């Protein structure tokens, strides 16, 4: 049979693996940062109503520019993130990954480079590779914060076309302060100037305010968000960005025609109608996340401070063996490849209790 290596694929894709986490049927799945709470029944009913309305016109193409949805997202950001934005400053796509892909298609590409500060969201590097954009791995401190001085120096030397800043950072949960973003933005403008993308996929779970207000007066700064996490809508695949209107105009040069289906737009609009209820689940998950941090530390784990809906913990001499032990106890967490560390998503109280019990057993075996 023909294998991938027998095909004339691009050289930079050879030997690479697709992105993905194990999808295993176990009692407790806490490995993909999903919101563990199903959508409330009134929202499910509203989705059905909106989708039924959309279905009556599925013979026609959807709104190509998703104006109603972008207006709703702009209202949500204005209400919750500390800056008044209009629909002309918002763009939406099929998950924040497509948003990032469109940005790299527009501002990256062959002969251009992007930088991220690793460990961080691995899709930044993967999408860069997929768009022919060269990837630069930037420095972090031992506590997983960004080494600002070293980062600015690398930006000045390498002059990347796109700079990724992830806050809260995945997989560490580490938040980034406004002063760090501003320092890197200034370094990027002096070097190129470059597009700076702040990936705020987990912003609603953070103790810190959103970095959205920083886009004001900074035309090369972009904020990326998703409805997968806080809105509990991972199956929807809806991401969006906020930026200067010129950036929104630019990404439309590469977006596929009618890229957001009428059903996707209808479902997202229904979810926005239930923002208050969904953000109530976020508050519950923040409480559970903080409990995980406290109890993991009490058990004897080294835990990274988290502003997301997940917690990085360790340290293990063999992280994958620790992952397997937890799996043997019916709990699936994430092995991201960070040396000595694993990552667990904040689940329901019952799921978190099961996870903590499994960690206690793991620590007993480790010390035996």
Secondary structure, DSSP 8 states (H G I E B T S, - for coil): ---GGGS---GGGTT-----------SEE-SS----S---HHHHHHHHHHHHHHHTTTTS---TT-HHHHHHHHHHHHHHSSS---GGGEEEESHHHHHHHHHHHHH--TT-EEEEESSS-HHHHHHHHHTT-EEEEE-B-TTSSB-HHHHHHHHHHH--SEEEEESS-TTT-----HHHHHHHHHHHHHHS--EEEEE-TTGGG-SS--SGGGGTT-TTEEEEEESSSTTS-TTT--EEEE--HHHHHHHTTTS-TT-S-HHHHHHHHHHHHTHHHHHHHHHHHHHHHHHHHHHHHHHT-EE---SSSEEEEE--SSHHHHHHHHHHTTEE-B--S-TTEEEEE---HHHHHHHHHHHHHHHHHHH-
